[in-house]
Amino acid sequence: MTRPFMTARWINLGIITYAVSPHLLAQRVPPGLELDLVDGQAFVSLVAFDFRDTRVLGIRWPGYRSFPELNLRYYVRRGRERGVVFLREFVGLHLVSWIARNVFNENYRVTPVFSTTAETADELMMELELSWRRQRHRVALAGSKPALVPSRSSMAHYFTELRWGFGIDRQGQMIQYEVRHPPWQVYPVRSCCVDLDWGEVYGAEWRFLNNQRPCCTVLSPGSEVRVYPRADSNGKPSANEPLPLSAFRGGVLPIRTSKSGSAHAGKSTEMCSTAR
């Protein structure tokens, strides 16, 4: 069996998803792929989480085993194979950025990134803070225990269970790598705060998200993961029509719009999205 390039635990993942126009992403899609659409809409997710016990080629590098990351990703497909492409990732460690850029040609940036968690018998709270261009940006979520595995027909499953990562190499060709992990449990989200200047962090074209509510918020305890680089799929691509919203029924995170406009489970999701 092929040896994984990287193993780690990804923990306390906050995945905050927004519906966007496909035109915003169309020119970024790697060759051979298409956007993964639902009712004609594309999606981007802001993902905040922590790496733990990170190993590259089985080696634990002192000082590089545990660190937080903030990334922005969008969703693509090749036939029935679904995956993600990263727009930009932030970490606080230069070596991590160097490896990601040289192995996967990923758009990593190095800047101070800090994360904290607080846990009680009934709740998990996570917060990530990013320092970028003399501003502080913050993402925070809180969820109720216990965590549950979401239904396969739920939005939580749709935005978390993705086997493939894709990108573009320096010659303009598609890169494909495999990410393996057990099904992720999710906490019903109680509150979500995105205090982030989208224009400053991701560019002027994303500034409109300062005033947009997410369509789905997920908080997951995460799991162990294994990443296999430059993977080839054994499956044959096949035609697959974009999914309608009616495909998502039931489960832990059924689509339901609160006063804030966020799809969630349990109590109303409190949004703290600051337009700057």
C-alpha positions as CSV (number, residue, x, y, z in Angstrom):
1,M,0.0,0.0,0.0
2,T,1.2,3.5,-0.8
3,R,2.8,5.3,2.1
4,P,1.0,8.5,3.1
5,F,2.9,11.7,2.6
6,M,1.5,13.3,5.7
7,T,-0.4,12.0,8.8
8,A,-2.0,14.2,11.5
9,R,-5.0,14.9,13.6
10,W,-7.2,17.7,12.4
11,I,-9.2,18.9,15.4
12,N,-11.8,21.5,16.3
13,L,-12.8,22.3,12.7
14,G,-15.0,25.3,12.1
15,I,-16.3,25.2,8.5
16,I,-18.3,28.3,7.5
17,T,-19.8,28.1,4.0
18,Y,-21.1,30.8,1.7
19,A,-23.0,30.5,-1.6
20,V,-21.3,32.5,-4.4
21,S,-21.7,33.0,-8.1
22,P,-20.0,30.4,-10.2
23,H,-18.6,33.2,-12.4
24,L,-16.4,34.2,-9.4
25,L,-14.6,30.8,-9.5
26,A,-14.9,29.6,-13.1
27,Q,-11.5,30.9,-14.2
28,R,-9.8,29.3,-11.2
29,V,-11.0,25.7,-11.8
30,P,-8.1,23.2,-12.6
31,P,-8.2,21.6,-16.1
32,G,-10.4,18.5,-16.2
33,L,-12.7,19.6,-13.4
34,E,-15.9,21.5,-13.0
35,L,-17.5,23.5,-10.2
36,D,-19.6,21.4,-7.8
37,L,-22.9,23.3,-8.0
38,V,-26.2,23.1,-6.0
39,D,-29.1,24.8,-7.7
40,G,-26.7,26.6,-9.9
41,Q,-24.7,28.0,-7.0
42,A,-21.1,27.5,-6.1
43,F,-19.7,27.5,-2.6
44,V,-16.7,28.6,-0.7
45,S,-15.8,27.6,2.9
46,L,-13.7,29.4,5.5
47,V,-12.1,26.6,7.5
48,A,-10.4,27.2,10.9
49,F,-8.7,24.2,12.6
50,D,-5.7,22.8,14.4
51,F,-3.1,20.3,13.3
52,R,-1.9,17.9,16.0
53,D,0.8,15.2,15.9
54,T,1.8,16.1,12.4
55,R,4.2,13.7,10.6
56,V,5.7,14.1,7.1
57,L,6.9,10.8,5.6
58,G,6.5,9.4,9.1
59,I,8.9,11.9,10.7
60,R,7.8,14.1,13.6
61,W,9.5,17.5,13.1
62,P,10.2,19.2,16.4
63,G,8.3,22.5,16.6
64,Y,6.1,21.6,13.6
65,R,3.8,19.0,15.1
66,S,1.0,21.3,16.3
67,F,-0.2,24.5,14.8
68,P,-3.5,26.3,13.6
69,E,-4.5,27.0,10.1
70,L,-7.1,29.2,8.4
71,N,-8.0,28.4,4.7
72,L,-10.5,29.3,2.1
73,R,-11.6,26.6,-0.3
74,Y,-14.2,25.9,-3.0
75,Y,-15.8,22.7,-4.3
76,V,-15.2,20.9,-7.5
77,R,-16.0,17.6,-9.2
78,R,-14.8,15.2,-11.9
79,G,-17.8,13.0,-12.7
80,R,-18.8,11.6,-9.4
81,E,-15.6,12.4,-7.7
82,R,-16.0,15.4,-5.4
83,G,-13.2,17.4,-3.9
84,V,-11.8,20.8,-2.9
85,V,-9.4,23.4,-4.3
86,F,-7.8,25.9,-1.9
87,L,-7.7,29.6,-2.7
88,R,-5.4,30.7,0.2
89,E,-4.1,29.1,3.4
90,F,-2.6,30.9,6.4
91,V,-0.2,29.3,8.9
92,G,2.4,30.7,11.3
93,L,5.3,28.4,10.3
94,H,7.6,29.0,7.4
95,L,8.6,25.4,6.9
96,V,5.0,24.3,6.7
97,S,4.3,26.9,4.0
98,W,7.5,25.9,2.1
99,I,6.5,22.2,2.0
100,A,2.9,23.0,0.9
101,R,4.1,25.3,-1.8
102,N,6.8,23.0,-3.2
103,V,4.9,19.7,-3.0
104,F,1.3,20.8,-3.8
105,N,1.9,24.3,-5.2
106,E,-0.6,25.6,-2.7
107,N,-1.0,29.3,-2.0
108,Y,0.2,29.4,1.6
109,R,0.9,32.6,3.4
110,V,2.9,33.0,6.7
111,T,1.5,35.3,9.4
112,P,0.8,35.0,13.1
113,V,-2.2,32.6,13.7
114,F,-3.4,31.7,17.1
115,S,-6.1,29.3,18.3
116,T,-7.8,28.6,21.6
117,T,-10.5,26.1,22.7
118,A,-12.7,25.9,25.8
119,E,-14.7,22.8,26.7
120,T,-17.3,22.0,29.3
121,A,-19.5,19.0,29.8
122,D,-22.1,20.5,27.5
123,E,-20.3,22.7,25.0
124,L,-17.1,23.1,22.9
125,M,-15.9,26.6,21.9
126,M,-13.1,27.3,19.5
127,E,-11.6,30.5,18.3
128,L,-8.9,31.4,15.7
129,E,-7.2,34.7,15.4
130,L,-5.3,35.9,12.4
131,S,-3.0,38.9,12.2
132,W,-2.8,40.2,8.6
133,R,-1.9,43.6,7.3
134,R,-1.9,45.3,10.7
135,Q,-5.4,44.0,11.4
136,R,-6.7,41.2,13.6
137,H,-9.3,38.9,12.2
138,R,-11.3,36.4,14.2
139,V,-13.4,33.3,13.7
140,A,-15.2,31.7,16.6
141,L,-17.8,28.9,16.9
142,A,-19.5,27.2,19.8
143,G,-21.4,23.9,19.6
144,S,-23.5,21.7,21.9
145,K,-22.5,18.2,23.0
146,P,-22.7,15.4,22.1
147,A,-21.3,15.4,18.6
148,L,-23.1,13.2,16.1
149,V,-22.4,11.7,12.7
150,P,-24.6,13.7,10.2
151,S,-26.9,12.1,7.8
152,R,-25.5,11.5,4.3
153,S,-28.3,13.7,3.0
154,S,-27.3,16.7,5.2
155,M,-25.4,19.8,4.2
156,A,-22.9,19.0,7.0
157,H,-22.0,15.7,5.3
158,Y,-21.9,17.4,1.9
159,F,-19.3,20.0,3.0
160,T,-17.1,17.7,5.1
161,E,-16.9,14.3,3.5
162,L,-14.6,14.9,0.5
163,R,-12.0,12.4,-0.6
164,W,-10.0,14.5,-3.0
165,G,-7.9,17.6,-3.0
166,F,-7.1,19.3,-6.3
167,G,-4.7,22.0,-7.5
168,I,-2.7,23.2,-10.4
169,D,1.1,22.6,-10.7
170,R,3.6,25.1,-12.1
171,Q,3.1,23.8,-15.6
172,G,-0.7,24.4,-15.4
173,Q,-1.6,20.8,-15.1
174,M,-4.1,19.4,-12.5
175,I,-2.7,18.0,-9.2
176,Q,-4.9,15.4,-7.4
177,Y,-4.2,14.0,-3.9
178,E,-6.2,11.9,-1.6
179,V,-7.3,12.7,1.9
180,R,-8.5,9.8,4.1
181,H,-10.3,10.1,7.4
182,P,-13.3,8.4,9.2
183,P,-16.7,10.1,8.9
184,W,-16.6,13.3,11.0
185,Q,-19.0,13.9,13.8
186,V,-20.5,17.4,14.2
187,Y,-21.7,19.5,17.1
188,P,-25.0,21.4,16.7
189,V,-23.8,25.0,16.3
190,R,-24.9,27.4,19.0
191,S,-23.1,30.5,17.8
192,C,-20.7,31.6,15.1
193,C,-18.7,34.8,14.8
194,V,-16.8,35.9,11.7
195,D,-15.0,39.1,12.4
196,L,-12.9,39.2,9.3
197,D,-12.3,41.8,6.6
198,W,-12.7,39.7,3.4
199,G,-11.2,42.3,1.2
200,E,-8.0,42.7,3.2
201,V,-7.5,38.9,3.8
202,Y,-8.6,37.4,0.4
203,G,-8.8,40.4,-2.0
204,A,-11.2,43.0,-3.2
205,E,-13.3,40.5,-5.2
206,W,-14.3,38.8,-1.9
207,R,-15.2,42.0,0.0
208,F,-19.0,41.4,-0.7
209,L,-18.8,38.5,1.9
210,N,-18.4,41.1,4.6
211,N,-22.2,41.6,4.3
212,Q,-23.3,38.0,3.5
213,R,-24.6,35.4,5.8
214,P,-23.2,31.8,5.6
215,C,-25.5,29.2,4.2
216,C,-24.1,26.4,6.5
217,T,-22.0,26.4,9.7
218,V,-20.3,23.2,10.9
219,L,-18.2,22.5,14.1
220,S,-16.5,19.2,14.2
221,P,-14.1,17.5,16.7
222,G,-12.2,16.2,13.6
223,S,-10.1,13.0,13.4
224,E,-6.9,11.5,12.3
225,V,-6.2,12.1,8.6
226,R,-3.8,10.6,6.0
227,V,-2.8,12.5,2.9
228,Y,-1.5,10.7,-0.2
229,P,0.1,13.0,-2.8
230,R,-0.4,13.0,-6.5
231,A,-3.0,10.2,-6.3
232,D,-4.6,8.6,-9.3
233,S,-8.3,7.7,-9.0
234,N,-9.3,4.1,-9.9
235,G,-12.8,5.2,-10.6
236,K,-14.0,6.2,-14.1
237,P,-15.4,9.7,-14.4
238,S,-19.0,9.7,-15.3
239,A,-21.6,12.4,-16.0
240,N,-23.3,13.8,-13.0
241,E,-25.9,16.6,-12.9
242,P,-25.6,19.4,-10.3
243,L,-27.6,18.6,-7.2
244,P,-30.8,20.5,-6.4
245,L,-31.3,21.7,-2.8
246,S,-34.2,19.3,-2.5
247,A,-31.6,16.5,-2.4
248,F,-30.7,17.5,1.2
249,R,-33.3,16.1,3.6
250,G,-33.2,15.3,7.3
251,G,-30.0,14.5,9.2
252,V,-28.3,16.5,11.9
253,L,-27.9,19.6,9.8
254,P,-31.0,19.9,7.6
255,I,-31.4,23.1,5.7
256,R,-33.3,25.5,7.7
257,T,-33.1,29.3,7.6
258,S,-33.0,31.2,10.9
259,K,-33.4,34.9,11.4
260,S,-29.7,35.2,10.6
261,G,-30.1,33.3,7.3
262,S,-27.8,30.4,8.4
263,A,-28.5,26.7,7.8
264,H,-27.9,25.0,11.1
265,A,-29.1,22.5,13.7
266,G,-30.6,23.1,17.1
267,K,-30.7,26.7,18.5
268,S,-30.5,29.8,16.3
269,T,-27.0,30.6,15.1
270,E,-25.8,33.9,16.4
271,M,-23.8,35.6,13.6
272,C,-21.2,38.2,14.3
273,S,-20.1,39.1,10.9
274,T,-18.4,42.5,10.9
275,A,-18.4,44.6,7.7
276,R,-15.3,46.8,7.6
